[in-house]
């Protein structure tokens, strides 16, 4: 009985994003590209220096940034009907 009470959730769990693709910084494509390409470039440097762990970490960070800033952002813009900016009530924490 006690274990079942601990497992029951009253509201759905929502995970916060590590990278918000609708932050005002990422409105310009330059910052989206830099945020994606800089970790990928650093991963290449780490691979060259045979630091595989660091290379994989920066590779994962660059791929995650690219996914969030280009794929997820585009899907959310399309879902909103082409409106690029999120309404203030749509932003987390407001």
Backbone torsions as a table, in degrees:
resi	resn	phi	psi	omega
1	UNK	NA	-46.3	-177.8
2	UNK	-64.7	-40.3	-180.0
3	UNK	-65.4	-36.3	-179.9
4	UNK	-67.8	-35.6	178.0
5	UNK	-67.1	-34.6	179.4
6	UNK	-71.5	-30.7	-176.7
7	UNK	-83.9	-19.8	-177.6
8	UNK	-74.7	131.3	-179.8
9	UNK	-111.1	136.6	-179.9
10	UNK	-86.0	-29.1	178.6
11	UNK	-135.2	153.5	-177.2
12	UNK	-67.5	147.9	178.5
13	UNK	-83.0	127.4	175.9
14	UNK	-116.2	132.5	179.4
15	UNK	-93.4	135.8	175.7
16	UNK	-77.4	148.0	179.4
17	UNK	-80.3	142.8	175.5
18	UNK	-72.1	-31.9	-177.7
19	UNK	-134.5	118.4	-178.8
20	UNK	-89.0	110.5	-177.4
21	UNK	-70.3	-11.3	-179.3
22	UNK	-104.9	13.8	174.9
23	UNK	-65.2	143.9	-178.0
24	UNK	-56.6	-26.5	177.8
25	UNK	-60.5	-33.8	-174.3
26	UNK	-92.7	15.0	176.0
27	UNK	-69.2	-35.0	177.9
28	UNK	-86.3	134.1	-178.4
29	UNK	-61.2	-27.9	-179.7
30	UNK	-56.0	-45.8	-176.8
31	UNK	-72.2	-31.7	175.6
32	UNK	-66.0	-43.6	179.6
33	UNK	-66.7	-42.6	179.6
34	UNK	-64.8	-40.3	179.8
35	UNK	-65.2	-28.0	178.6
36	UNK	-86.6	-44.5	-171.8
37	UNK	-80.0	-29.2	-178.7
38	UNK	-63.8	-47.4	176.6
39	UNK	-64.7	-33.3	178.4
40	UNK	-67.6	-39.3	176.7
41	UNK	-65.1	-41.1	179.6
42	UNK	-66.7	-34.1	175.6
43	UNK	-62.3	-38.6	176.2
44	UNK	-62.9	-40.8	177.4
45	UNK	-63.9	-42.1	179.4
46	UNK	-67.0	-37.9	175.0
47	UNK	-63.2	-41.0	179.2
48	UNK	-61.6	-38.0	179.4
49	UNK	-86.3	8.8	177.2
50	UNK	60.4	35.5	174.0
51	UNK	-104.3	80.8	-169.9
52	UNK	-64.0	-42.6	-178.3
53	UNK	-60.6	-49.3	179.5
54	UNK	-64.6	-37.3	178.8
55	UNK	-62.7	-43.4	179.6
56	UNK	-67.2	-37.1	177.7
57	UNK	-64.2	-45.5	179.5
58	UNK	-71.2	-32.1	175.5
59	UNK	-63.7	-44.6	178.1
60	UNK	-63.4	-41.3	179.2
61	UNK	-63.5	-42.6	179.0
62	UNK	-66.6	-41.0	178.5
63	UNK	-67.1	-39.6	177.3
64	UNK	-63.5	-43.5	179.2
65	UNK	-62.2	-44.2	178.1
66	UNK	-62.0	-42.3	178.8
67	UNK	-62.1	-47.9	-177.0
68	UNK	-69.6	-43.3	-172.0
69	UNK	-81.7	-20.7	-179.1
70	UNK	-114.2	-50.0	-175.2
71	UNK	-78.2	-55.5	-177.4
72	UNK	-64.8	-42.1	-180.0
73	UNK	-61.0	-43.8	179.9
74	UNK	-65.0	-41.7	179.2
75	UNK	-63.3	-40.6	-179.5
76	UNK	-70.5	-34.2	176.9
77	UNK	-67.0	-42.0	178.6
78	UNK	-65.3	-39.8	-179.9
79	UNK	-65.2	-28.9	178.8
80	UNK	-86.6	3.5	177.6
81	UNK	83.5	30.4	177.0
82	UNK	87.3	2.4	178.5
83	UNK	-78.7	116.2	-172.5
84	UNK	-72.7	-39.8	-175.7
85	UNK	-94.8	137.8	176.5
86	UNK	-77.2	145.1	175.0
87	UNK	-67.7	149.6	-178.4
88	UNK	-55.3	-31.0	179.6
89	UNK	-74.3	-18.1	179.4
90	UNK	-82.1	-18.0	-177.5
91	UNK	-77.5	140.2	178.9
92	UNK	-65.0	142.9	177.1
93	UNK	85.9	4.5	178.5
94	UNK	-112.1	NA	NA
